[in-house]
Each structure stands twice: as structure tokens, then as C-alpha cells.
């Protein structure tokens, strides 16, 4: 029996646009109700396209025949073309290269400094209100936790970074000194920046 699925090529027909062979997958996800949250963009880590909602992997498996070079990662909400380092990323896409960026922020904050390191009450960026919290997220990742979902951006209030496992408060308190505006709420497994509105949560946080 002939496979009714659309066959995805293992490379783009245009060397300058190495993501073209992935466009049928993007179109299939959009037809199933997702929304593109930005066109394919080139970064230091390769090309990527963000989807507004989590990726529906059942749609991809049922509609497309994929080459061996394309990996589906439900854990990291990502479709990765290993040949071109091109990704389609869902809303929960916090795969290792992104988590590594947070770890680097923690390492930079701790380099050559004896703990506890003071965490600022304010972001040093006028346009990214969460920057002062990046070392906190990075230390949690470095301690073995994983980001499950992180949707904070810009200066928006009421957004959060949620971890897959409970927050290691002891690790944080040994390493950082927090201003009064950042509350370590052990009871509810969360860290609340009351000034900016950003929240770091464990999996069961209320």
C-alpha cells in the first residue's frame, strides 16, 4: 500500500533558504489550528520558526513522512532538522541550547565572587524586565532541574517560567541574596518578583 503521507525532503531546494523543505510541516500545523509566531529567523544557533501553541506531533506523524535527519522531540516541543540545524519550535520549546543560555548567565554572575551574590531588584534592561532573574533560572538548570515552559518576554507582567521539578530553594539561598521585592515562597513552590510581576514556578505551584 502506498503511504498517503506527504514526503518531506532531507534538504532544501534552495541553499540560501535551508528551511524550505520544512514549510509543509509549518503549513500542516497552521491548518490544524496553530499559528506562526514569527517567520523563519537566522540566529547563531541556526534557523528557527516559532509556533504560538505547543506542536501537535500527532498531526506531523499522521500527515508527513520524515527523513532520518528530522527529529521530533515532544519533551522539548521541537522539530529539529539535524542536517541544517533548523528548528520548528512550539510554545514550550526550551531545549538544551536555550537552557544552556540561562546556565551561562548564572556562571557569569558567580564568576570570581564569593556567595551569596546579590540579585538586583531591577532588570538592567529597559526592554527585558526579567534579565535580573536569569541567573536564578540558570542556577536551577545547573542544579539538575529543567525548564518545562517559559513565556516571559519584554516588559509584560504576569508571565512565568515553570520548571519540571520542584524548586531547589536551599541551593538558591546558599548562592544568592534576594531583595525584599523577590519572594521565595516555599509553601507554594514559587519565586515571585512582586515588582516586575515575573514568576518562577515549580510543577505544582499555585
N, C-alpha and C positions, 0 to 999 in steps of 0.2 A: 504494500500500500504506500502511495506517495505521501510524504509528510506535508500536511497542508500549511505548515507554519512558514513565515517569511524567513528566508535565509539571510542572516547578517554576514557581510563580508568581513574578512580578517584584517582589512586595511582600507584606508580611504582612497577614493579615486583621484583625490586632489591633495598633493603633498603639502600645500600651503594651508589646507583646512583639514587636518588629520582626524576630525571628528565626524565628517560627513556620513560615514558608514553607520554611525550611531543614531543619526537623526530619525530613522524609522522607529527606534525604541522610544525616543522622546515623544514622537507623534502618537505612538500607541498609548503611552501613559496619559497624554493630554486627552485623547479620545475616551479614556476610561475615567476621566474626571479630575485628573491632576492639573496643575498649572505651572508653566515655566516661570521661574522667579529670576530670570536673567539669562541672556543668551550665552553660548559657549565663550568662556573667557580664558585667556592665557595667563598663567601665573608661573612662578619659579618651579612649582611642582608639576606643571603640565596644564593641559586644558581641562576645564570642568564646566558643567551646566547644573544649576541648582533648580530643584523642583520645590514648590511651595509646601507640598504634603509628603508624607512618607511614601516611598516607592512601593507599588503593588507588584511584588515579584511573581505572583501567580499570573498576572497579565503578561509579563515578559515571557515566562516559561510556556504559556499556552499559545502565544502568538508568534514567537520567534525561535528560530534555530540558531544557536550561538556557536561561534568558533571557540576553540580551546583557549584562545588568548583573552577571552572576555569572562571575567569572574563576577558572579553575583554574591554580594555579601549582605545578608539580611541583618547580621549583627551590627554592621556599620552603615546600613541604609545606603549602599553604594553599588553602582555598576562600574567596574574598572576594566578598561582595555589595557592590558599589561604591555602590549606591543607599542602603543603610542602614549602611555601614561595619561590617558584621557578618562575622565570620570563623569558619570551622571550621579548627582548626589541628592538624596531626599532630605526632608527637614531634620531627620535625626542623624545626619551624616557627620559623625565625629570619629573618623577612622584614625589610625595611628599617626599619620603625618600631622593632623590637626592637633591631636593630643600632645604630640612632641613639642609643638609650639608653646603650649602652656608650661610644659616642664622646663623649657629653656628660660622662660620668664622667671620661674622660681629659682633656677640655678643662678641667674644673673642677679637677682635680689639678694641671694645669700652669699655670693662670692666675696671672700675676704672679710666677712662681717660675722661677729660672734652673735648667736641668737640670744635673746629674741630680737628679731628685726621688726622695726616699727612699720605697720601698714598705714598708709595715708588715709585720711578721711575723705579725700577728694581725688578724682581722676586727674592725671596731669594733662589729659587731652580734652579740648573743648568739644570735640565731636564724638568721642567714645567714652561714655560715662562709666565704663566698667574696668578701665585699664588698671586701676589700683588694686583690683581683685584678682587679676591674672596670676600673680604668684601664689595666691591661696589655692586656686584651681589647679595650678601646676604641681604644687606640693602634694595634693591629694592624689593626682595621677601618678606622681613619682612614688608614692607610698603604696601603690598597687590598685587603687580604685580606677574606675573607668567612667568616662562621661557617657551617659545614656542619651541625653538630649540637652542642647544648649541653644537658646534662641535669643540671647541678649545681643543687642546691636545699638549703635548710635547713642542717643540720649533718652531712649524710651524708658518709661518707668513700668514697673510691674512685670518684668520679664525675668527668666530664671535659667540657671544651669543645674541640671539634675544628674546625679550620679547613680551608677548601677548598684552600688553597695552603700551601707551606712557611712556617714561622715566620720572620719577619724579625728575627733576633737582633741584628743591628747596630743597627737602629732602636731596639730596646728598650734596649740597653746605652748608647746615646748619651743616652737620655732618662731612664732610671730607675736608681737604685741599689737592689740587691736584698739582703735579709738572707740570712745563711747557710742558713736553712731553705728558701729558694726556689732551686732548682737549675735553671740554664739548660743543658739537655742538648742541645747542638748535634748530637751524634752520632746521637741518636735522635729529633731534631726534636720536642722536647717541653720543657715547663716544669713542674717538679714541686714542689708545695708539700709538703715532707716532714712538716710539722707538721699541716696540716689534711687532707691526702690528696687535695686537688684537683689536677687535671692539665689543662694547656693543650697540645693536640697539633696537629701538622701532619697532613696526609692520610696519610702513610706511617709515622707514628710507631709504634714497637713498645711 
